[in-house]
Every structure is written in C-alpha cells, then in structure tokens.
Amino acid sequence: MIGLGKALIAVGVLITVIGVLLLVAARAGLPLGRLPGDIAYRGKHVSFFFPLGTCIVLSIVISVLLYVLTHLKR
C-alpha cells in the first residue's frame, strides 16, 4: 500500500504542475485552445469543442521533451 500511496502523490503533484503551467501559459498570452485546427461548433442547443491543433502541438512538445530527457540519462 505504501507504493500506491507514493504513486497517487506523484500523480497529484504532476497534475498540479500541469495546471500551474497552463495558468502561466494563459497569462503569457499563448493561444492554447484557440490554435488553427481547433474544432469549435456552437449550435442552437449544442456546443462541441475539440482542440485538435492544440493536441498536436502539445504532443510534439512532449515528444521532444521526452526524447531530450532520455538522451540526457544515457
């Protein structure tokens, strides 16, 4: 049970760090969620939003970050 507790604390800290980074990005004026390629539909009774462009940009950034981190550990 100790391992599970440590894992849950680590996940909580990671989510908190991601939240803080998103808040800082919003205050810095980065248009996450409003990039070209983000799909937004607002109908009379329905609204739908899928941040496709943002997902692609974040995927590339995370991939590069993980690539650099794995090469630094070697």
PQR file of N, CA, C, O and H, with PARSE charges and radii, in Angstrom:
ATOM      1  N   MET A   1       0.802  -1.201   0.000 -0.4000 1.5000
ATOM      2  CA  MET A   1       0.000   0.000   0.000 -0.0000 2.0000
ATOM      3  C   MET A   1       0.849   1.272   0.000  0.5500 1.7000
ATOM      4  O   MET A   1       0.392   2.322  -0.451 -0.5500 1.4000
ATOM      5  N   ILE A   2       2.068   1.183   0.499 -0.4000 1.5000
ATOM      6  CA  ILE A   2       2.932   2.359   0.521 -0.0000 2.0000
ATOM      7  C   ILE A   2       3.263   2.800  -0.903  0.5500 1.7000
ATOM      8  O   ILE A   2       3.293   3.995  -1.196 -0.5500 1.4000
ATOM      9  H   ILE A   2       2.439   0.329   0.865  0.4000 1.0000
ATOM     10  N   GLY A   3       3.512   1.827  -1.791 -0.4000 1.5000
ATOM     11  CA  GLY A   3       3.827   2.153  -3.182 -0.0000 2.0000
ATOM     12  C   GLY A   3       2.667   2.844  -3.877  0.5500 1.7000
ATOM     13  O   GLY A   3       2.869   3.780  -4.649 -0.5500 1.4000
ATOM     14  H   GLY A   3       3.487   0.856  -1.552  0.4000 1.0000
ATOM     15  N   LEU A   4       1.446   2.382  -3.603 -0.4000 1.5000
ATOM     16  CA  LEU A   4       0.265   3.002  -4.195 -0.0000 2.0000
ATOM     17  C   LEU A   4       0.105   4.430  -3.696  0.5500 1.7000
ATOM     18  O   LEU A   4      -0.233   5.326  -4.469 -0.5500 1.4000
ATOM     19  H   LEU A   4       1.282   1.621  -2.975  0.4000 1.0000
ATOM     20  N   GLY A   5       0.347   4.644  -2.412 -0.4000 1.5000
ATOM     21  CA  GLY A   5       0.257   5.989  -1.851 -0.0000 2.0000
ATOM     22  C   GLY A   5       1.252   6.941  -2.485  0.5500 1.7000
ATOM     23  O   GLY A   5       0.917   8.082  -2.805 -0.5500 1.4000
ATOM     24  H   GLY A   5       0.622   3.916  -1.784  0.4000 1.0000
ATOM     25  N   LYS A   6       2.486   6.465  -2.665 -0.4000 1.5000
ATOM     26  CA  LYS A   6       3.505   7.298  -3.302 -0.0000 2.0000
ATOM     27  C   LYS A   6       3.140   7.604  -4.748  0.5500 1.7000
ATOM     28  O   LYS A   6       3.356   8.719  -5.224 -0.5500 1.4000
ATOM     29  H   LYS A   6       2.758   5.539  -2.405  0.4000 1.0000
ATOM     30  N   ALA A   7       2.584   6.612  -5.452 -0.4000 1.5000
ATOM     31  CA  ALA A   7       2.186   6.827  -6.847 -0.0000 2.0000
ATOM     32  C   ALA A   7       1.063   7.851  -6.941  0.5500 1.7000
ATOM     33  O   ALA A   7       1.072   8.699  -7.834 -0.5500 1.4000
ATOM     34  H   ALA A   7       2.408   5.706  -5.066  0.4000 1.0000
ATOM     35  N   LEU A   8       0.097   7.781  -6.028 -0.4000 1.5000
ATOM     36  CA  LEU A   8      -1.004   8.746  -6.046 -0.0000 2.0000
ATOM     37  C   LEU A   8      -0.515  10.161  -5.730  0.5500 1.7000
ATOM     38  O   LEU A   8      -0.992  11.131  -6.319 -0.5500 1.4000
ATOM     39  H   LEU A   8       0.090   7.093  -5.303  0.4000 1.0000
ATOM     40  N   ILE A   9       0.426  10.276  -4.811 -0.4000 1.5000
ATOM     41  CA  ILE A   9       1.000  11.591  -4.508 -0.0000 2.0000
ATOM     42  C   ILE A   9       1.745  12.132  -5.725  0.5500 1.7000
ATOM     43  O   ILE A   9       1.632  13.316  -6.044 -0.5500 1.4000
ATOM     44  H   ILE A   9       0.814   9.488  -4.333  0.4000 1.0000
ATOM     45  N   ALA A  10       2.505  11.275  -6.407 -0.4000 1.5000
ATOM     46  CA  ALA A  10       3.247  11.698  -7.596 -0.0000 2.0000
ATOM     47  C   ALA A  10       2.295  12.164  -8.694  0.5500 1.7000
ATOM     48  O   ALA A  10       2.553  13.172  -9.352 -0.5500 1.4000
ATOM     49  H   ALA A  10       2.596  10.313  -6.148  0.4000 1.0000
ATOM     50  N   VAL A  11       1.199  11.437  -8.895 -0.4000 1.5000
ATOM     51  CA  VAL A  11       0.220  11.822  -9.919 -0.0000 2.0000
ATOM     52  C   VAL A  11      -0.421  13.159  -9.540  0.5500 1.7000
ATOM     53  O   VAL A  11      -0.630  14.012 -10.403 -0.5500 1.4000
ATOM     54  H   VAL A  11       0.989  10.618  -8.361  0.4000 1.0000
ATOM     55  N   GLY A  12      -0.729  13.342  -8.267 -0.4000 1.5000
ATOM     56  CA  GLY A  12      -1.311  14.605  -7.812 -0.0000 2.0000
ATOM     57  C   GLY A  12      -0.380  15.782  -8.034  0.5500 1.7000
ATOM     58  O   GLY A  12      -0.813  16.848  -8.471 -0.5500 1.4000
ATOM     59  H   GLY A  12      -0.559  12.649  -7.567  0.4000 1.0000
ATOM     60  N   VAL A  13       0.896  15.592  -7.733 -0.4000 1.5000
ATOM     61  CA  VAL A  13       1.882  16.654  -7.945 -0.0000 2.0000
ATOM     62  C   VAL A  13       2.019  16.950  -9.432  0.5500 1.7000
ATOM     63  O   VAL A  13       2.112  18.113  -9.826 -0.5500 1.4000
ATOM     64  H   VAL A  13       1.247  14.726  -7.378  0.4000 1.0000
ATOM     65  N   LEU A  14       2.033  15.911 -10.259 -0.4000 1.5000
ATOM     66  CA  LEU A  14       2.137  16.102 -11.708 -0.0000 2.0000
ATOM     67  C   LEU A  14       0.943  16.882 -12.248  0.5500 1.7000
ATOM     68  O   LEU A  14       1.116  17.786 -13.066 -0.5500 1.4000
ATOM     69  H   LEU A  14       1.958  14.967  -9.939  0.4000 1.0000
ATOM     70  N   ILE A  15      -0.249  16.548 -11.807 -0.4000 1.5000
ATOM     71  CA  ILE A  15      -1.444  17.273 -12.258 -0.0000 2.0000
ATOM     72  C   ILE A  15      -1.392  18.726 -11.802  0.5500 1.7000
ATOM     73  O   ILE A  15      -1.779  19.623 -12.551 -0.5500 1.4000
ATOM     74  H   ILE A  15      -0.389  15.814 -11.143  0.4000 1.0000
ATOM     75  N   THR A  16      -0.921  18.967 -10.593 -0.4000 1.5000
ATOM     76  CA  THR A  16      -0.797  20.331 -10.095 -0.0000 2.0000
ATOM     77  C   THR A  16       0.202  21.134 -10.921  0.5500 1.7000
ATOM     78  O   THR A  16      -0.056  22.290 -11.256 -0.5500 1.4000
ATOM     79  H   THR A  16      -0.606  18.238  -9.985  0.4000 1.0000
ATOM     80  N   VAL A  17       1.339  20.528 -11.248 -0.4000 1.5000
ATOM     81  CA  VAL A  17       2.353  21.210 -12.058 -0.0000 2.0000
ATOM     82  C   VAL A  17       1.796  21.527 -13.445  0.5500 1.7000
ATOM     83  O   VAL A  17       2.018  22.622 -13.961 -0.5500 1.4000
ATOM     84  H   VAL A  17       1.548  19.589 -10.975  0.4000 1.0000
ATOM     85  N   ILE A  18       1.088  20.600 -14.044 -0.4000 1.5000
ATOM     86  CA  ILE A  18       0.492  20.841 -15.360 -0.0000 2.0000
ATOM     87  C   ILE A  18      -0.525  21.978 -15.280  0.5500 1.7000
ATOM     88  O   ILE A  18      -0.578  22.825 -16.171 -0.5500 1.4000
ATOM     89  H   ILE A  18       0.908  19.710 -13.625  0.4000 1.0000
ATOM     90  N   GLY A  19      -1.325  22.000 -14.225 -0.4000 1.5000
ATOM     91  CA  GLY A  19      -2.295  23.084 -14.039 -0.0000 2.0000
ATOM     92  C   GLY A  19      -1.632  24.437 -13.912  0.5500 1.7000
ATOM     93  O   GLY A  19      -2.087  25.415 -14.505 -0.5500 1.4000
ATOM     94  H   GLY A  19      -1.281  21.311 -13.501  0.4000 1.0000
ATOM     95  N   VAL A  20      -0.563  24.497 -13.146 -0.4000 1.5000
ATOM     96  CA  VAL A  20       0.168  25.759 -12.983 -0.0000 2.0000
ATOM     97  C   VAL A  20       0.769  26.202 -14.316  0.5500 1.7000
ATOM     98  O   VAL A  20       0.714  27.382 -14.664 -0.5500 1.4000
ATOM     99  H   VAL A  20      -0.193  23.702 -12.665  0.4000 1.0000
ATOM    100  N   LEU A  21       1.339  25.260 -15.058 -0.4000 1.5000
ATOM    101  CA  LEU A  21       1.905  25.599 -16.365 -0.0000 2.0000
ATOM    102  C   LEU A  21       0.840  26.132 -17.317  0.5500 1.7000
ATOM    103  O   LEU A  21       1.101  27.067 -18.074 -0.5500 1.4000
ATOM    104  H   LEU A  21       1.383  24.302 -14.776  0.4000 1.0000
ATOM    105  N   LEU A  22      -0.354  25.550 -17.288 -0.4000 1.5000
ATOM    106  CA  LEU A  22      -1.437  26.035 -18.142 -0.0000 2.0000
ATOM    107  C   LEU A  22      -1.876  27.442 -17.732  0.5500 1.7000
ATOM    108  O   LEU A  22      -2.170  28.275 -18.590 -0.5500 1.4000
ATOM    109  H   LEU A  22      -0.567  24.791 -16.673  0.4000 1.0000
ATOM    110  N   LEU A  23      -1.922  27.705 -16.437 -0.4000 1.5000
ATOM    111  CA  LEU A  23      -2.267  29.056 -15.981 -0.0000 2.0000
ATOM    112  C   LEU A  23      -1.219  30.073 -16.401  0.5500 1.7000
ATOM    113  O   LEU A  23      -1.557  31.178 -16.824 -0.5500 1.4000
ATOM    114  H   LEU A  23      -1.683  27.028 -15.740  0.4000 1.0000
ATOM    115  N   VAL A  24       0.047  29.704 -16.284 -0.4000 1.5000
ATOM    116  CA  VAL A  24       1.128  30.604 -16.702 -0.0000 2.0000
ATOM    117  C   VAL A  24       1.070  30.834 -18.210  0.5500 1.7000
ATOM    118  O   VAL A  24       1.275  31.955 -18.675 -0.5500 1.4000
ATOM    119  H   VAL A  24       0.321  28.806 -15.940  0.4000 1.0000
ATOM    120  N   ALA A  25       0.794  29.785 -18.971 -0.4000 1.5000
ATOM    121  CA  ALA A  25       0.689  29.921 -20.426 -0.0000 2.0000
ATOM    122  C   ALA A  25      -0.464  30.842 -20.807  0.5500 1.7000
ATOM    123  O   ALA A  25      -0.344  31.631 -21.744 -0.5500 1.4000
ATOM    124  H   ALA A  25       0.627  28.874 -18.594  0.4000 1.0000
ATOM    125  N   ALA A  26      -1.575  30.748 -20.089 -0.4000 1.5000
ATOM    126  CA  ALA A  26      -2.719  31.611 -20.389 -0.0000 2.0000
ATOM    127  C   ALA A  26      -2.404  33.074 -20.087  0.5500 1.7000
ATOM    128  O   ALA A  26      -2.790  33.968 -20.840 -0.5500 1.4000
ATOM    129  H   ALA A  26      -1.673  30.107 -19.327  0.4000 1.0000
ATOM    130  N   ARG A  27      -1.702  33.311 -18.983 -0.4000 1.5000
ATOM    131  CA  ARG A  27      -1.345  34.690 -18.637 -0.0000 2.0000
ATOM    132  C   ARG A  27      -0.274  35.256 -19.565  0.5500 1.7000
ATOM    133  O   ARG A  27      -0.195  36.468 -19.761 -0.5500 1.4000
ATOM    134  H   ARG A  27      -1.388  32.585 -18.371  0.4000 1.0000
ATOM    135  N   ALA A  28       0.553  34.370 -20.138 -0.4000 1.5000
ATOM    136  CA  ALA A  28       1.596  34.821 -21.057 -0.0000 2.0000
ATOM    137  C   ALA A  28       1.037  35.110 -22.446  0.5500 1.7000
ATOM    138  O   ALA A  28       1.741  35.653 -23.298 -0.5500 1.4000
ATOM    139  H   ALA A  28       0.488  33.385 -19.979  0.4000 1.0000
ATOM    140  N   GLY A  29      -0.219  34.752 -22.678 -0.4000 1.5000
ATOM    141  CA  GLY A  29      -0.846  35.048 -23.959 -0.0000 2.0000
ATOM    142  C   GLY A  29      -0.730  33.945 -24.987  0.5500 1.7000
ATOM    143  O   GLY A  29      -1.037  34.163 -26.159 -0.5500 1.4000
ATOM    144  H   GLY A  29      -0.791  34.310 -21.986  0.4000 1.0000
ATOM    145  N   LEU A  30      -0.287  32.751 -24.574 -0.4000 1.5000
ATOM    146  CA  LEU A  30      -0.238  31.641 -25.521 -0.0000 2.0000
ATOM    147  C   LEU A  30      -1.659  31.191 -25.843  0.5500 1.7000
ATOM    148  O   LEU A  30      -2.464  30.981 -24.935 -0.5500 1.4000
ATOM    149  H   LEU A  30      -0.037  32.574 -23.622  0.4000 1.0000
ATOM    150  N   PRO A  31      -1.969  31.044 -27.117 -0.5600 1.5000
ATOM    151  CA  PRO A  31      -3.352  30.763 -27.504  0.2800 2.0000
ATOM    152  C   PRO A  31      -3.731  29.277 -27.457  0.5500 1.7000
ATOM    153  O   PRO A  31      -4.377  28.777 -28.378 -0.5500 1.4000
ATOM    154  N   LEU A  32      -3.335  28.566 -26.390 -0.4000 1.5000
ATOM    155  CA  LEU A  32      -3.713  27.164 -26.297 -0.0000 2.0000
ATOM    156  C   LEU A  32      -5.234  27.053 -26.244  0.5500 1.7000
ATOM    157  O   LEU A  32      -5.888  27.725 -25.448 -0.5500 1.4000
ATOM    158  H   LEU A  32      -2.810  28.971 -25.641  0.4000 1.0000
ATOM    159  N   GLY A  33      -5.780  26.205 -27.092 -0.4000 1.5000
ATOM    160  CA  GLY A  33      -7.226  26.076 -27.184 -0.0000 2.0000
ATOM    161  C   GLY A  33      -7.840  26.959 -28.252  0.5500 1.7000
ATOM    162  O   GLY A  33      -9.034  26.859 -28.533 -0.5500 1.4000
ATOM    163  H   GLY A  33      -5.249  25.659 -27.739  0.4000 1.0000
ATOM    164  N   ARG A  34      -7.038  27.816 -28.843 -0.4000 1.5000
ATOM    165  CA  ARG A  34      -7.527  28.701 -29.902 -0.0000 2.0000
ATOM    166  C   ARG A  34      -6.601  28.696 -31.104  0.5500 1.7000
ATOM    167  O   ARG A  34      -6.504  29.690 -31.824 -0.5500 1.4000
ATOM    168  H   ARG A  34      -6.068  27.897 -28.614  0.4000 1.0000
ATOM    169  N   LEU A  35      -5.923  27.584 -31.322 -0.4000 1.5000
ATOM    170  CA  LEU A  35      -4.990  27.473 -32.438 -0.0000 2.0000
ATOM    171  C   LEU A  35      -5.733  27.112 -33.717  0.5500 1.7000
ATOM    172  O   LEU A  35      -6.849  26.597 -33.659 -0.5500 1.4000
ATOM    173  H   LEU A  35      -6.001  26.777 -30.738  0.4000 1.0000
ATOM    174  N   PRO A  36      -5.122  27.380 -34.880 -0.5600 1.5000
ATOM    175  CA  PRO A  36      -5.721  26.903 -36.127  0.2800 2.0000
ATOM    176  C   PRO A  36      -5.789  25.371 -36.087  0.5500 1.7000
ATOM    177  O   PRO A  36      -4.820  24.713 -35.710 -0.5500 1.4000
ATOM    178  N   GLY A  37      -6.893  24.832 -36.463 -0.4000 1.5000
ATOM    179  CA  GLY A  37      -7.083  23.391 -36.422 -0.0000 2.0000
ATOM    180  C   GLY A  37      -7.946  22.958 -35.254  0.5500 1.7000
ATOM    181  O   GLY A  37      -8.425  21.824 -35.235 -0.5500 1.4000
ATOM    182  H   GLY A  37      -7.680  25.366 -36.770  0.4000 1.0000
ATOM    183  N   ASP A  38      -8.156  23.832 -34.279 -0.4000 1.5000
ATOM    184  CA  ASP A  38      -9.072  23.516 -33.193 -0.0000 2.0000
ATOM    185  C   ASP A  38     -10.495  23.605 -33.721  0.5500 1.7000
ATOM    186  O   ASP A  38     -10.864  24.571 -34.390 -0.5500 1.4000
ATOM    187  H   ASP A  38      -7.766  24.752 -34.294  0.4000 1.0000
ATOM    188  N   ILE A  39     -11.283  22.593 -33.415 -0.4000 1.5000
ATOM    189  CA  ILE A  39     -12.640  22.498 -33.941 -0.0000 2.0000
ATOM    190  C   ILE A  39     -13.610  23.003 -32.883  0.5500 1.7000
ATOM    191  O   ILE A  39     -13.633  22.495 -31.762 -0.5500 1.4000
ATOM    192  H   ILE A  39     -10.983  21.809 -32.872  0.4000 1.0000
ATOM    193  N   ALA A  40     -14.400  23.989 -33.236 -0.4000 1.5000
ATOM    194  CA  ALA A  40     -15.415  24.522 -32.334 -0.0000 2.0000
ATOM    195  C   ALA A  40     -16.718  24.666 -33.105  0.5500 1.7000
ATOM    196  O   ALA A  40     -16.762  25.300 -34.159 -0.5500 1.4000
ATOM    197  H   ALA A  40     -14.382  24.402 -34.147  0.4000 1.0000
ATOM    198  N   TYR A  41     -17.780  24.070 -32.569 -0.4000 1.5000
ATOM    199  CA  TYR A  41     -19.098  24.173 -33.177 -0.0000 2.0000
ATOM    200  C   TYR A  41     -20.076  24.634 -32.107  0.5500 1.7000
ATOM    201  O   TYR A  41     -20.174  24.028 -31.040 -0.5500 1.4000
ATOM    202  H   TYR A  41     -17.744  23.554 -31.713  0.4000 1.0000
ATOM    203  N   ARG A  42     -20.788  25.698 -32.394 -0.4000 1.5000
ATOM    204  CA  ARG A  42     -21.813  26.186 -31.475 -0.0000 2.0000
ATOM    205  C   ARG A  42     -23.136  26.250 -32.231  0.5500 1.7000
ATOM    206  O   ARG A  42     -23.350  27.103 -33.092 -0.5500 1.4000
ATOM    207  H   ARG A  42     -20.708  26.191 -33.261  0.4000 1.0000
ATOM    208  N   GLY A  43     -24.001  25.329 -31.881 -0.4000 1.5000
ATOM    209  CA  GLY A  43     -25.325  25.301 -32.488 -0.0000 2.0000
ATOM    210  C   GLY A  43     -26.341  25.974 -31.576  0.5500 1.7000
ATOM    211  O   GLY A  43     -25.983  26.643 -30.606 -0.5500 1.4000
ATOM    212  H   GLY A  43     -23.828  24.636 -31.181  0.4000 1.0000
ATOM    213  N   LYS A  44     -27.604  25.787 -31.902 -0.4000 1.5000
ATOM    214  CA  LYS A  44     -28.663  26.400 -31.118 -0.0000 2.0000
ATOM    215  C   LYS A  44     -28.766  25.766 -29.732  0.5500 1.7000
ATOM    216  O   LYS A  44     -28.924  26.468 -28.733 -0.5500 1.4000
ATOM    217  H   LYS A  44     -27.895  25.244 -32.689  0.4000 1.0000
ATOM    218  N   HIS A  45     -28.676  24.435 -29.674 -0.4000 1.5000
ATOM    219  CA  HIS A  45     -28.818  23.729 -28.402 -0.0000 2.0000
ATOM    220  C   HIS A  45     -27.588  22.921 -28.024  0.5500 1.7000
ATOM    221  O   HIS A  45     -27.567  22.262 -26.985 -0.5500 1.4000
ATOM    222  H   HIS A  45     -28.547  23.864 -30.485  0.4000 1.0000
ATOM    223  N   VAL A  46     -26.578  22.970 -28.855 -0.4000 1.5000
ATOM    224  CA  VAL A  46     -25.413  22.113 -28.635 -0.0000 2.0000
ATOM    225  C   VAL A  46     -24.140  22.892 -28.930  0.5500 1.7000
ATOM    226  O   VAL A  46     -24.096  23.718 -29.841 -0.5500 1.4000
ATOM    227  H   VAL A  46     -26.595  23.505 -29.699  0.4000 1.0000
ATOM    228  N   SER A  47     -23.117  22.615 -28.151 -0.4000 1.5000
ATOM    229  CA  SER A  47     -21.807  23.156 -28.493 -0.0000 2.0000
ATOM    230  C   SER A  47     -20.788  22.024 -28.366  0.5500 1.7000
ATOM    231  O   SER A  47     -20.890  21.170 -27.485 -0.5500 1.4000
ATOM    232  H   SER A  47     -23.153  21.944 -27.411  0.4000 1.0000
ATOM    233  N   PHE A  48     -19.807  22.037 -29.264 -0.4000 1.5000
ATOM    234  CA  PHE A  48     -18.790  20.989 -29.311 -0.0000 2.0000
ATOM    235  C   PHE A  48     -17.450  21.649 -29.544  0.5500 1.7000
ATOM    236  O   PHE A  48     -17.319  22.530 -30.394 -0.5500 1.4000
ATOM    237  H   PHE A  48     -19.724  22.731 -29.980  0.4000 1.0000
ATOM    238  N   PHE A  49     -16.453  21.220 -28.785 -0.4000 1.5000
ATOM    239  CA  PHE A  49     -15.118  21.776 -28.938 -0.0000 2.0000
ATOM    240  C   PHE A  49     -14.110  20.645 -28.861  0.5500 1.7000
ATOM    241  O   PHE A  49     -14.119  19.865 -27.909 -0.5500 1.4000
ATOM    242  H   PHE A  49     -16.559  20.505 -28.095  0.4000 1.0000
ATOM    243  N   PHE A  50     -13.241  20.553 -29.859 -0.4000 1.5000
ATOM    244  CA  PHE A  50     -12.153  19.576 -29.846 -0.0000 2.0000
ATOM    245  C   PHE A  50     -10.880  20.286 -30.266  0.5500 1.7000
ATOM    246  O   PHE A  50     -10.751  20.698 -31.419 -0.5500 1.4000
ATOM    247  H   PHE A  50     -13.234  21.187 -30.633  0.4000 1.0000
ATOM    248  N   PRO A  51      -9.927  20.436 -29.335 -0.5600 1.5000
ATOM    249  CA  PRO A  51      -8.692  21.188 -29.625  0.2800 2.0000
ATOM    250  C   PRO A  51      -7.664  20.346 -30.380  0.5500 1.7000
ATOM    251  O   PRO A  51      -6.635  19.979 -29.812 -0.5500 1.4000
ATOM    252  N   LEU A  52      -7.922  20.042 -31.623 -0.4000 1.5000
ATOM    253  CA  LEU A  52      -7.045  19.186 -32.422 -0.0000 2.0000
ATOM    254  C   LEU A  52      -5.671  19.823 -32.624  0.5500 1.7000
ATOM    255  O   LEU A  52      -4.653  19.155 -32.438 -0.5500 1.4000
ATOM    256  H   LEU A  52      -8.758  20.341 -32.084  0.4000 1.0000
ATOM    257  N   GLY A  53      -5.626  21.080 -32.994 -0.4000 1.5000
ATOM    258  CA  GLY A  53      -4.343  21.765 -33.203 -0.0000 2.0000
ATOM    259  C   GLY A  53      -3.531  21.838 -31.920  0.5500 1.7000
ATOM    260  O   GLY A  53      -2.318  21.626 -31.940 -0.5500 1.4000
ATOM    261  H   GLY A  53      -6.452  21.622 -33.145  0.4000 1.0000
ATOM    262  N   THR A  54      -4.179  22.130 -30.818 -0.4000 1.5000
ATOM    263  CA  THR A  54      -3.506  22.190 -29.526 -0.0000 2.0000
ATOM    264  C   THR A  54      -2.965  20.820 -29.139  0.5500 1.7000
ATOM    265  O   THR A  54      -1.851  20.722 -28.626 -0.5500 1.4000
ATOM    266  H   THR A  54      -5.164  22.302 -30.801  0.4000 1.0000
ATOM    267  N   CYS A  55      -3.736  19.760 -29.377 -0.4000 1.5000
ATOM    268  CA  CYS A  55      -3.279  18.399 -29.061 -0.0000 2.0000
ATOM    269  C   CYS A  55      -2.030  18.039 -29.860  0.5500 1.7000
ATOM    270  O   CYS A  55      -1.110  17.417 -29.328 -0.5500 1.4000
ATOM    271  H   CYS A  55      -4.642  19.839 -29.794  0.4000 1.0000
ATOM    272  N   ILE A  56      -1.994  18.422 -31.118 -0.4000 1.5000
ATOM    273  CA  ILE A  56      -0.839  18.117 -31.962 -0.0000 2.0000
ATOM    274  C   ILE A  56       0.397  18.876 -31.472  0.5500 1.7000
ATOM    275  O   ILE A  56       1.483  18.302 -31.383 -0.5500 1.4000
ATOM    276  H   ILE A  56      -2.742  18.927 -31.550  0.4000 1.0000
ATOM    277  N   VAL A  57       0.236  20.155 -31.158 -0.4000 1.5000
ATOM    278  CA  VAL A  57       1.365  20.953 -30.666 -0.0000 2.0000
ATOM    279  C   VAL A  57       1.877  20.394 -29.339  0.5500 1.7000
ATOM    280  O   VAL A  57       3.086  20.239 -29.166 -0.5500 1.4000
ATOM    281  H   VAL A  57      -0.645  20.622 -31.231  0.4000 1.0000
ATOM    282  N   LEU A  58       0.988  20.091 -28.409 -0.4000 1.5000
ATOM    283  CA  LEU A  58       1.406  19.541 -27.123 -0.0000 2.0000
ATOM    284  C   LEU A  58       2.068  18.179 -27.289  0.5500 1.7000
ATOM    285  O   LEU A  58       3.020  17.869 -26.573 -0.5500 1.4000
ATOM    286  H   LEU A  58       0.006  20.217 -28.549  0.4000 1.0000
ATOM    287  N   SER A  59       1.586  17.370 -28.211 -0.4000 1.5000
ATOM    288  CA  SER A  59       2.186  16.067 -28.466 -0.0000 2.0000
ATOM    289  C   SER A  59       3.619  16.206 -28.967  0.5500 1.7000
ATOM    290  O   SER A  59       4.507  15.470 -28.538 -0.5500 1.4000
ATOM    291  H   SER A  59       0.812  17.623 -28.792  0.4000 1.0000
ATOM    292  N   ILE A  60       3.835  17.135 -29.859 -0.4000 1.5000
ATOM    293  CA  ILE A  60       5.184  17.369 -30.384 -0.0000 2.0000
ATOM    294  C   ILE A  60       6.108  17.870 -29.279  0.5500 1.7000
ATOM    295  O   ILE A  60       7.241  17.403 -29.161 -0.5500 1.4000
ATOM    296  H   ILE A  60       3.114  17.733 -30.208  0.4000 1.0000
ATOM    297  N   VAL A  61       5.636  18.814 -28.473 -0.4000 1.5000
ATOM    298  CA  VAL A  61       6.455  19.366 -27.387 -0.0000 2.0000
ATOM    299  C   VAL A  61       6.804  18.278 -26.374  0.5500 1.7000
ATOM    300  O   VAL A  61       7.957  18.178 -25.953 -0.5500 1.4000
ATOM    301  H   VAL A  61       4.715  19.194 -28.569  0.4000 1.0000
ATOM    302  N   ILE A  62       5.835  17.470 -25.979 -0.4000 1.5000
ATOM    303  CA  ILE A  62       6.092  16.403 -25.010 -0.0000 2.0000
ATOM    304  C   ILE A  62       7.026  15.350 -25.591  0.5500 1.7000
ATOM    305  O   ILE A  62       7.893  14.841 -24.880 -0.5500 1.4000
ATOM    306  H   ILE A  62       4.899  17.551 -26.321  0.4000 1.0000
ATOM    307  N   SER A  63       6.867  15.015 -26.860 -0.4000 1.5000
ATOM    308  CA  SER A  63       7.749  14.036 -27.503 -0.0000 2.0000
ATOM    309  C   SER A  63       9.197  14.524 -27.525  0.5500 1.7000
ATOM    310  O   SER A  63      10.114  13.764 -27.217 -0.5500 1.4000
ATOM    311  H   SER A  63       6.163  15.429 -27.437  0.4000 1.0000
ATOM    312  N   VAL A  64       9.400  15.778 -27.885 -0.4000 1.5000
ATOM    313  CA  VAL A  64      10.750  16.341 -27.916 -0.0000 2.0000
ATOM    314  C   VAL A  64      11.343  16.374 -26.510  0.5500 1.7000
ATOM    315  O   VAL A  64      12.514  16.050 -26.317 -0.5500 1.4000
ATOM    316  H   VAL A  64       8.654  16.396 -28.136  0.4000 1.0000
ATOM    317  N   LEU A  65      10.537  16.763 -25.542 -0.4000 1.5000
ATOM    318  CA  LEU A  65      10.993  16.802 -24.158 -0.0000 2.0000
ATOM    319  C   LEU A  65      11.424  15.417 -23.667  0.5500 1.7000
ATOM    320  O   LEU A  65      12.482  15.277 -23.053 -0.5500 1.4000
ATOM    321  H   LEU A  65       9.585  17.026 -25.699  0.4000 1.0000
ATOM    322  N   LEU A  66      10.612  14.402 -23.934 -0.4000 1.5000
ATOM    323  CA  LEU A  66      10.956  13.038 -23.519 -0.0000 2.0000
ATOM    324  C   LEU A  66      12.186  12.523 -24.261  0.5500 1.7000
ATOM    325  O   LEU A  66      13.001  11.804 -23.683 -0.5500 1.4000
ATOM    326  H   LEU A  66       9.752  14.515 -24.432  0.4000 1.0000
ATOM    327  N   TYR A  67      12.326  12.884 -25.530 -0.4000 1.5000
ATOM    328  CA  TYR A  67      13.498  12.488 -26.306 -0.0000 2.0000
ATOM    329  C   TYR A  67      14.763  13.076 -25.688  0.5500 1.7000
ATOM    330  O   TYR A  67      15.767  12.381 -25.529 -0.5500 1.4000
ATOM    331  H   TYR A  67      11.664  13.468 -25.999  0.4000 1.0000
ATOM    332  N   VAL A  68      14.707  14.348 -25.346 -0.4000 1.5000
ATOM    333  CA  VAL A  68      15.872  15.011 -24.733 -0.0000 2.0000
ATOM    334  C   VAL A  68      16.180  14.400 -23.378  0.5500 1.7000
ATOM    335  O   VAL A  68      17.346  14.157 -23.066 -0.5500 1.4000
ATOM    336  H   VAL A  68      13.892  14.913 -25.476  0.4000 1.0000
ATOM    337  N   LEU A  69      15.167  14.146 -22.570 -0.4000 1.5000
ATOM    338  CA  LEU A  69      15.382  13.564 -21.244 -0.0000 2.0000
ATOM    339  C   LEU A  69      15.981  12.158 -21.313  0.5500 1.7000
ATOM    340  O   LEU A  69      16.829  11.812 -20.491 -0.5500 1.4000
ATOM    341  H   LEU A  69      14.220  14.342 -22.823  0.4000 1.0000
ATOM    342  N   THR A  70      15.552  11.347 -22.279 -0.4000 1.5000
ATOM    343  CA  THR A  70      16.114  10.001 -22.394 -0.0000 2.0000
ATOM    344  C   THR A  70      17.570  10.049 -22.854  0.5500 1.7000
ATOM    345  O   THR A  70      18.374   9.210 -22.448 -0.5500 1.4000
ATOM    346  H   THR A  70      14.863  11.629 -22.947  0.4000 1.0000
ATOM    347  N   HIS A  71      17.914  11.017 -23.693 -0.4000 1.5000
ATOM    348  CA  HIS A  71      19.293  11.126 -24.155 -0.0000 2.0000
ATOM    349  C   HIS A  71      20.211  11.716 -23.086  0.5500 1.7000
ATOM    350  O   HIS A  71      21.414  11.453 -23.096 -0.5500 1.4000
ATOM    351  H   HIS A  71      17.261  11.699 -24.023  0.4000 1.0000
ATOM    352  N   LEU A  72      19.673  12.492 -22.182 -0.4000 1.5000
ATOM    353  CA  LEU A  72      20.470  13.036 -21.095 -0.0000 2.0000
ATOM    354  C   LEU A  72      20.795  11.963 -20.042  0.5500 1.7000
ATOM    355  O   LEU A  72      21.825  12.043 -19.372 -0.5500 1.4000
ATOM    356  H   LEU A  72      18.696  12.706 -22.173  0.4000 1.0000
ATOM    357  N   LYS A  73      19.929  10.980 -19.902 -0.4000 1.5000
ATOM    358  CA  LYS A  73      20.147   9.928 -18.908 -0.0000 2.0000
ATOM    359  C   LYS A  73      21.184   8.893 -19.363  0.5500 1.7000
ATOM    360  O   LYS A  73      21.683   8.125 -18.540 -0.5500 1.4000
ATOM    361  H   LYS A  73      19.092  10.916 -20.446  0.4000 1.0000
ATOM    362  N   ARG A  74      21.507   8.863 -20.627 -0.4000 1.5000
ATOM    363  CA  ARG A  74      22.473   7.868 -21.139 -0.0000 2.0000
ATOM    364  C   ARG A  74      23.872   8.253 -20.816  0.5500 1.7000
ATOM    365  O   ARG A  74      24.807   7.534 -21.169 -0.5500 1.4000
ATOM    366  H   ARG A  74      21.102   9.487 -21.295  0.4000 1.0000
TER
END
